[in-house]
Amino acid sequence: MQFREITGQHAVKQRLVSSVTENRVSHAQLFLGPEGSGSLALAVAYAQFLSCEDKQPDDSCGVCASCRKYQKLMHPDLHFSYPTFGTPKESAIDFIEQWRTALSENPYLNLDTWRGYLDSGNKQANINILECHQIIKKLSFKPFESVYKVLILWLPEYLDKQGNALLKIIEEPQPNTLFLLVAQNQDQILNTILSRTQLVKIPPLGFDEIQEYLVANHNQTETAAAEIAYLSNGSMAEALSMLQQDSKGYHNLFVQWLRLCFGNKGLEVLSFVDSSSKMGRENQKNFLRYGINFIRECCLISAGAEAMVHLPAQELDTARKMAAVMNIAQSETIIDELEKAHYHIERNANPKILFLDVSLQIIKVLNLKIVPPGNHYIPN
């Protein structure tokens, strides 16, 4: 994998390239970024650049023997460790073929997608003590072909206390051994491991970066790509997941829902509840997520911060109209209801009952002007 294949993250790429060209490669590094930011892909591209036999000024060559093996994720000096969902007698090496397939098909792999490749249902993910011993064994040998032997540990958050078995190999590795941890949540990593790594912080992707990627690589229209980018909150993994859903036209549907609640159109609200309950769980989650984001944009407009709003022209015009009839206290109350609904949908709540309850709460806010205590409601 080359840096040029990874969307955005130009500053991070430059920092990684500079660390190699200036001979400042730390033996243990933590690539810390939110899900879908490309942190795993960056770690692989960095390892490929380190091992490349004909380094270019800002990327690996992509054609030397080392790069060709890296492209297939089959270089003898490249090792992976990752959470599995099986028994304590299974380690990462038992699933290496599935891992290579999953990462090759989706460089923005997340845990749910990885779970799907292993058909693991709702089993608990973890990195067990057997895997820790395998890591120690792999890193105890000298590099076979390249200057560096590299181990990429994806999601060290799933290391329990047995992760302390890795402390000595992290602190005193063999010469030219590189340990790359790729994490999403710093607070869930063992402090003993965290203190022994150099941090490489990776930000979420920008709205424009995700939109351009979807248009260029997935044949999305500007409008469809903008809506997905808006919903994804900087996560390419989330954006790619949304491409698999049946429909993304959430704006008109959400605005229709607000208008029905604003006018207290009882029968029409019930009709909406019935249709929304049949959307499917993932579409329901995305629909609610769109609503949360849209109402937040209305809040920004109400607060005089329209310059920070990212909405297509038609949706921006609607948001302005909504902001004119809905103050910040009302908006906050609706956001709270939508967030609770999203939480319960994830936990398989009955969608018909849930959407009816949320509709009634929105009617109270928009039609009856009732805002719960604590939301300092100021009449328009």
C-alpha positions in Angstrom: 0.0 0.0 0.0 1.3 3.4 -0.9 0.7 6.8 0.7 -0.9 8.0 -2.6 -3.6 5.4 -2.3 -4.8 6.9 1.1 -7.2 9.8 1.1 -6.1 13.0 2.7 -3.8 13.1 5.8 -1.2 15.0 3.9 0.5 16.4 7.0 0.7 13.0 8.7 2.2 11.5 5.5 4.8 14.2 5.3 5.7 13.6 9.0 6.1 9.9 8.4 8.2 10.3 5.3 10.5 12.9 7.0 11.0 10.5 10.0 12.5 8.0 7.5 14.6 10.4 5.4 15.9 12.1 8.5 16.7 8.8 10.2 14.4 9.5 13.2 12.4 6.2 13.1 11.2 5.3 16.6 11.0 1.6 17.3 7.6 1.8 18.9 4.9 4.1 17.6 1.2 4.6 18.3 -0.9 5.6 15.3 -3.9 7.1 17.1 -6.9 8.1 15.1 -10.7 7.7 15.1 -12.4 4.9 13.2 -12.2 5.5 9.4 -9.4 8.0 9.5 -7.0 5.7 7.6 -4.7 5.0 10.5 -4.3 1.3 9.7 -3.6 2.1 6.0 -1.1 4.7 7.0 0.8 2.2 9.2 1.0 -0.3 6.3 2.1 2.4 3.8 4.7 3.6 6.3 6.1 0.1 6.7 6.2 -0.3 2.9 8.1 3.0 2.5 10.6 1.9 5.2 11.3 -1.4 3.3 11.2 0.0 -0.2 14.4 -0.6 -2.3 13.9 2.6 -4.4 12.3 5.2 -2.2 10.8 8.2 -4.0 10.8 11.7 -2.4 7.3 11.3 -0.9 6.4 7.6 -1.3 7.5 4.1 -1.9 8.3 3.1 -5.5 5.5 0.5 -5.7 7.4 -1.7 -8.2 10.5 -3.1 -6.4 10.4 -6.7 -5.0 9.7 -5.5 -1.5 6.8 -3.2 -2.6 5.2 -6.0 -4.6 5.2 -8.3 -1.6 3.8 -5.5 0.6 1.0 -4.9 -1.9 0.0 -8.5 -1.3 0.5 -8.1 2.4 2.8 -11.1 2.2 6.3 -9.7 2.9 8.3 -12.1 5.2 9.2 -9.2 7.5 5.7 -7.8 7.8 3.6 -9.2 10.6 0.1 -8.4 11.8 -1.7 -8.8 15.1 -5.4 -8.1 15.6 -8.4 -9.0 17.7 -10.0 -12.4 17.1 -13.3 -13.8 18.3 -12.5 -17.4 18.9 -11.1 -19.5 21.8 -7.9 -18.9 23.8 -6.3 -21.6 21.6 -6.6 -19.4 18.5 -4.3 -16.5 17.5 -4.0 -14.1 14.6 -2.0 -16.4 12.4 -5.1 -18.8 12.2 -7.0 -16.0 10.4 -4.2 -14.5 8.3 -5.9 -15.3 4.9 -9.1 -13.6 6.0 -7.1 -10.7 7.3 -5.3 -10.2 4.0 -8.5 -10.3 2.1 -10.3 -7.9 4.4 -7.5 -5.3 4.5 -6.9 -5.6 0.7 -10.6 -5.0 0.0 -11.1 -2.2 2.5 -8.1 -0.3 3.9 -10.6 1.5 6.2 -11.5 -1.7 7.9 -13.3 -1.4 11.2 -14.1 -4.1 13.9 -17.6 -4.8 12.7 -16.5 -5.4 9.1 -13.7 -7.6 10.4 -16.2 -9.5 12.5 -18.2 -10.1 9.3 -15.2 -11.7 7.6 -14.9 -14.2 10.4 -18.7 -14.9 10.7 -18.3 -14.3 14.5 -21.8 -13.0 15.3 -21.8 -11.2 18.7 -18.7 -13.0 20.1 -16.4 -10.9 22.2 -13.2 -9.5 20.5 -9.9 -9.9 22.3 -6.1 -10.3 21.8 -5.3 -13.2 24.0 -2.1 -14.4 25.8 -1.4 -16.9 23.1 -1.2 -14.0 20.6 1.1 -12.1 22.9 3.5 -15.0 23.0 3.3 -15.3 19.2 4.2 -11.6 18.9 7.2 -12.1 21.2 8.3 -15.1 19.1 7.9 -13.2 15.7 9.9 -10.2 17.0 12.7 -12.3 18.5 14.3 -13.0 15.1 16.3 -10.7 12.9 14.8 -9.3 9.7 14.7 -11.8 6.9 14.9 -9.7 3.7 14.4 -6.0 4.6 16.3 -3.6 6.8 13.3 -3.6 9.2 11.1 -6.2 10.7 7.6 -4.7 11.3 4.7 -5.8 13.4 1.5 -3.9 13.1 -0.8 -4.4 16.1 -4.4 -3.3 15.2 -6.6 -2.2 18.1 -4.4 -2.7 21.2 -7.4 -1.6 23.2 -8.4 -5.3 23.1 -5.3 -6.3 25.0 -6.1 -7.1 28.6 -3.5 -7.3 31.4 -1.8 -10.1 29.4 -0.5 -7.2 27.3 2.1 -6.6 29.9 3.9 -9.6 28.6 4.8 -7.4 25.6 6.6 -4.7 27.7 10.1 -6.1 27.4 9.9 -6.7 23.7 8.5 -3.2 23.2 11.1 -1.5 25.4 14.1 -3.6 24.3 13.4 -4.9 20.8 15.8 -6.6 18.5 17.8 -4.1 16.3 15.8 -2.8 13.3 12.5 -4.0 14.7 9.5 -1.7 14.4 6.4 -2.0 16.6 3.4 -0.1 15.2 0.2 0.1 17.3 -2.9 1.3 15.5 -5.6 2.5 18.0 -8.8 4.5 18.2 -9.1 5.1 22.0 -6.1 6.1 24.0 -7.9 5.8 27.3 -8.5 2.0 26.8 -4.8 1.2 26.1 -2.7 -0.2 29.0 -0.7 2.7 30.4 2.4 0.5 30.7 2.3 0.1 26.9 1.2 3.7 26.1 4.2 5.2 28.0 6.6 3.2 25.8 5.4 4.5 22.4 5.8 7.6 20.3 2.4 9.1 19.4 1.4 9.8 15.8 -1.9 11.6 16.0 -4.3 11.1 13.0 -7.3 13.5 12.6 -10.7 12.6 11.1 -11.0 13.1 7.4 -12.5 16.3 6.1 -15.9 16.6 4.5 -14.4 17.5 1.1 -12.0 14.7 1.2 -14.7 12.0 1.7 -17.0 13.6 -0.9 -14.2 13.7 -3.5 -13.2 10.1 -2.8 -16.8 8.9 -3.2 -17.3 10.8 -6.5 -14.0 9.6 -7.9 -13.9 6.0 -6.7 -17.6 5.0 -6.2 -19.4 6.8 -9.0 -21.5 8.8 -6.6 -23.1 12.1 -7.7 -22.0 15.3 -6.0 -25.3 15.4 -4.0 -25.2 11.8 -2.9 -21.5 12.0 -2.0 -22.1 15.2 0.0 -24.9 13.6 2.0 -22.8 10.5 2.8 -19.8 12.7 3.7 -22.0 14.8 5.9 -23.4 11.8 7.8 -20.1 10.0 8.1 -18.5 12.6 10.6 -15.1 12.2 9.1 -15.1 8.4 9.0 -14.4 6.7 5.7 -15.4 3.4 7.2 -18.8 4.8 8.0 -19.1 6.4 4.5 -18.3 3.1 2.8 -20.8 1.3 5.0 -23.5 3.7 3.9 -22.9 2.9 0.3 -24.3 -0.5 1.0 -27.6 0.9 2.2 -30.6 1.0 -0.1 -31.3 4.7 0.0 -29.6 7.9 1.2 -32.4 10.5 0.5 -32.8 11.3 4.1 -33.2 15.1 3.9 -36.7 15.3 2.4 -37.9 12.6 4.6 -36.6 14.2 7.8 -37.9 17.6 6.9 -41.3 16.1 6.1 -41.3 14.4 9.6 -40.5 17.8 11.3 -43.3 19.5 9.3 -45.8 16.8 10.2 -44.9 17.2 13.9 -44.9 21.0 13.7 -48.5 20.9 12.3 -49.5 18.0 14.7 -50.8 16.0 11.7 -51.9 12.9 13.7 -52.9 10.5 10.9 -50.0 11.5 8.7 -47.6 11.2 11.6 -48.9 7.6 12.1 -48.3 6.9 8.4 -44.8 8.2 8.7 -44.2 6.0 11.8 -45.4 2.9 9.9 -43.2 3.6 6.8 -40.1 4.4 8.9 -40.4 1.2 10.9 -39.9 -0.7 7.7 -36.7 1.0 6.6 -34.4 -1.5 8.1 -32.1 -1.0 11.1 -29.1 0.4 9.3 -31.2 2.9 7.3 -33.0 3.9 10.5 -29.7 4.6 12.3 -28.4 6.6 9.3 -31.7 8.5 9.1 -31.6 9.4 12.8 -27.9 10.4 12.5 -28.8 12.6 9.6 -31.5 14.3 11.7 -29.0 14.9 14.6 -26.5 16.5 12.3 -29.1 18.6 10.4 -30.6 20.0 13.7 -27.0 20.8 14.9 -26.5 22.8 11.7 -29.7 24.7 12.5 -28.2 25.5 15.9 -25.1 26.9 14.3 -27.3 29.1 12.0 -29.3 30.3 15.1 -26.1 31.1 16.9 -24.8 33.2 14.0 -22.2 30.7 12.9 -23.5 29.9 9.4 -19.9 30.0 8.1 -19.3 26.7 9.9 -22.3 24.9 8.3 -21.6 22.2 5.7 -24.8 21.7 3.8 -25.7 21.6 0.1 -27.5 24.7 -1.1 -31.0 23.3 -1.0 -30.5 21.8 2.5 -28.9 25.0 3.7 -32.0 27.0 2.6 -34.2 24.6 4.5 -32.0 24.8 7.6 -32.3 28.6 7.6 -36.1 28.3 7.5 -36.0 25.8 10.3 -33.7 28.0 12.4 -36.2 30.9 12.0 -39.0 28.9 13.7 -37.0 26.8 16.2 -34.8 28.2 18.9 -31.7 26.6 20.3 -33.4 25.2 23.4 -36.0 23.4 21.1 -33.2 22.2 18.9 -31.2 20.7 21.8 -34.3 18.9 23.0 -35.0 17.3 19.6 -31.3 16.3 19.3 -31.5 14.6 22.7 -34.6 12.6 21.6 -32.9 11.6 18.3 -29.7 10.5 20.1 -31.7 8.4 22.5 -33.6 6.9 19.6 -30.4 6.0 17.8 -29.1 4.4 21.0 -32.2 2.2 21.3 -32.3 1.3 17.6 -28.7 -0.1 17.9 -30.1 -2.3 20.8 -33.0 -3.6 18.7 -35.8 -1.6 20.1 -39.2 -1.9 18.5 -38.9 0.7 15.7 -42.7 1.3 15.4 -43.0 2.1 19.1 -39.8 4.1 19.1 -40.6 6.3 16.1 -44.1 7.0 17.5 -42.6 8.0 20.9 -40.0 10.3 19.2 -42.8 11.9 17.0 -44.8 12.7 20.1 -41.8 14.3 21.8 -41.1 16.4 18.7 -44.8 17.5 18.6 -44.5 18.6 22.2 -41.4 20.7 21.4 -42.5 22.2 18.0 -46.3 22.4 18.3 -47.0 22.7 22.0 -43.7 24.6 22.7 -42.9 22.4 25.7 -39.2 22.1 26.6 -38.0 20.0 29.5 -36.6 21.8 32.6 -32.9 22.5 32.2 -33.3 23.6 28.5 -33.7 27.3 29.1 -36.4 28.0 26.6 -36.6 31.6 25.3 -39.7 32.2 23.2 -39.1 33.5 19.6 
